[in-house]
Each structure stands twice: as structure tokens, then as C-alpha cells.
Amino acid sequence: MVTTRRHGKVFELVIVSGPYYTGRPPVWAAGCDVHNWQSPESSGEDCRVLGTARSRYITLNAPMGYAQYRDVPVEIATQFDRILDSLCWQEWKKVHPAAGESR
């Protein structure tokens, strides 16, 4: 769990893995903006609820689990997103060999 304070209020980013992962997004995430991600080993979804208070639920691939924060101010969501984005699969760009090089 990652916590931060703003104006005396505590906000939490919760990361859960292992047998506690249900395989389903929480009810509050219904109707969110869902983006699927995929890696060679797994796949999942990144679900964001935008507005003045923000929420995010993302399934993680190794070990299987999820991370979420709920109803946090935009500034806090930005901080938490930096952490979550560093955990998510990023598609690697193909590196093309220079002219004359073999693969």
C-alpha cells in the first residue's frame, strides 16, 4: 500500500497479488474507460474513472493481481499513475539494425 496526505486526508494506492485476486473488476469500475494490455505471458485491463475525483483499477501480470485507487484528487491520481504506469506492460519498439548490419 502506498499512502499520501493532502490537507490532512489520507489517500491510498492499494496493490494486491496472489490468491486475493478475484479476476473481476470491482463494481465501482463498471462503465469506466477500459484499455486492454497484453504481454507474451499475460493480458489484463486498465480501467480509469475520470472527473474531479479519479479512480483507477488495473490488473497486473506478474504475479497476477491488481492495483487500485479510488476517489482521489487529480494531483494525487497523477502521482499514483506514475507508480502504476511503471508496473504496466509497455510495448517495446522494434530496433531496426543499421544498414549493413545483420540481425
N, C-alpha and C positions, 0 to 999 in steps of 0.2 A: 504494500500500500504506500502510495506517495501522497503526502498531505501538504497543503499550503494554506496560509491565512490571508484574509483580506478584510479589513475593517472589523476585526475581532471574530469573524466567522471562518470556520474550517471547511475546506473543500478537499475531496478525496478522489484520487485515481486508484482504482482497485484492479489488480492483475491477479488472475486465478488460473491455475493449471492443474492437470492431473484429473483425479476421479471426481472433482467437483464441477467439471464442465458438463453442462446439460446437452449441448449440441443444438440448442434453440436460443434465438434472441429473446430478451425479456419482453414482457407485454408492452412496456412503455416505449419500446423501439418500433412498434408497429407503425407503418406509414412513413418511416424515415427514408432518407436518401441513401439507398444501398448501392455500394460498388463492390463487385466481386474481385478477389485477387486469387492468383494461382502461382504455385511454385512446382518444381518437379516432384516434390514429396507430398504436397497437400494443397488445399484450397480453403477459402473462407470468405467472410464478408466484412465489410467496413460500413457501419450504419451511423449516419450523423443526423442529429436533430438540431437545426439552426434556429436562431431567433435571438432575443435579448439574453436569454439563458440558454446555454448549449449543453447538449448531451452527445455522447458517442459510445458505441458498443462495437468492438472488433473481435473477431475470432482470430486466434493465433495458431501457428502451425507447429512450433517445437518448444516445449512439449505442448500437446493440444490443450487449449484453454481459451480464455477470453480476457479482455480488459474493458473497463468502462469508467466513465464519469457521468454525472447527471446533474443538470440544472446548475451549471457554473457560469459565472460571468465570462464574457468574451476574452478578457485578458488572461484569465486562468485557463480557459479552454486552449488558448494559443500555447501556453506553457505545457499543458498536458499533451497536446497534439505533437509537440516536438519529441516528447518521450515515445509516444505511440508510433509515430512515423519512423523512428529509428528501429523499432521492433518488427515492422511490417516488411513483407517481401517487396523488393524493388526489382523491376525487370532490368537486367544488365544489358547495356548496349553492346552490340557486336563490335568487336575491334577488328577492322579490316587491315590485313598486312600491307605494308608499304609496297609500292611497285618493285617487282623483282624478288621479294621475299617469299619463301614457301610457307605454307600453313602448318 
